[in-house]
């Protein structure tokens, strides 16, 4: 698994997450490997009301600086979807407000010293 983390218009960093040591990995294994990499992305497992488990990924940083993407060559197994089928729930962006017609941006979702 490769996680690319950081503002895409800047210099994002690639983090390779090694899942060697077997051909089959549980969601728990993948979550632990991502979290152990300290790549700026937090992985969690969520169990839905139907009992299915889902892997969620959240950036540690807010705003555009928290942009990340995942690339993998892992294939499906036992009818389970591969990590290659992940789709973003939300896209990283900075907070934007207008003050007297002037755009003001904040990567921290907080504004100070604007007025």
N, C-alpha and C positions, 0 to 999 in steps of 0.2 A: 504494500500500500504506500502511495506517496501522497502526503498532504502538502499542498502549496499554501503558505500562510502569509498574509500581508497585503497591503494596498497594491492592486494590480498595475497601477500607473507608476509605482515606485520600484522597489526591489524586493519582491516577495521571495520567501525562503522555502526551499523544498526540504521536507523531512521524510526520510524513508523509514517506514515501520516494518520491521522484519517479523514475519510470521512463519519462519522456517521451523522445521522440527515436526512436520506432519503434513498430511494433505487435507485434513479436515479441521476446521476451527469453529468453535462455538461463538455466539455473539459475546459471551462473557470473555473469551480469549481475545477477541478483537478489541472490545472495550478496554481491557486491561493493557493491551499493547499500545493503543493510542494514548491512553492516560500516562503510561510509563515513559513515553517519548517526550513529554513536556514540550510539545510543539506549538502550544498556544491554542489548542483545540481540546475541549472537554467532551468525553464520550460518556453517555449514560444509557442504561437499559430502562425502557418503559414497558410495563405490562398493561395492555389494553383490557377492557372489560370482557372481551371474548377470549382472554387468556394468551393471546399472541404477544410475543416480545418484539420490541422494535429498538433499534440502535439509533440514538439521537446524538448529533454532533453540534456543539455550540462553541463559538469563538470565545476566548478569554478576553479579548479586546473588543471594545465597542466601535461603532462607526466603520468607515471604509477600511481602516487599519485592521479590522477584524475579518476581512474577507478571507475565505479559504476555499479550496477545491480539493477533491479527492480523486485519485486515479488508481486503478487496480487492474490486475490481470486475473483476479480470482474468478473462478467460474461457478455456475450453479451446481448444487448438489442436493439430491433427494427431493427435488421439486422446490427447493428454497431459492428465493431470488439472490442474485449475486450483489456484491457491493457496487458493481458497475451500474446498477439500476437506481442508485440513490438520486433523489431530486431535491433541490433546495426548498425549504419551507418559506424562508424569507431571504432576501438579498441584503447583504451588509450595506449600510449607507450612513452618512452623517446626518445629524439633526439639522433642519433648516427652518429658520423663521425669517419673517420680513419685519423690519422696524423702519417706519417712515419710508417704505418703498425700497429699502436697502436689504439685500439678502445677507444673512448672518448664519454661518455654519459652525457646528460644534461636533467633534467626534465623541464627546463624553455625554451627550444628551442633556447637558446642563449649559446654561448661559449665564455669564457674569461679566460685568463691566461693559454691557452693551448700551445701556441707557445712562 
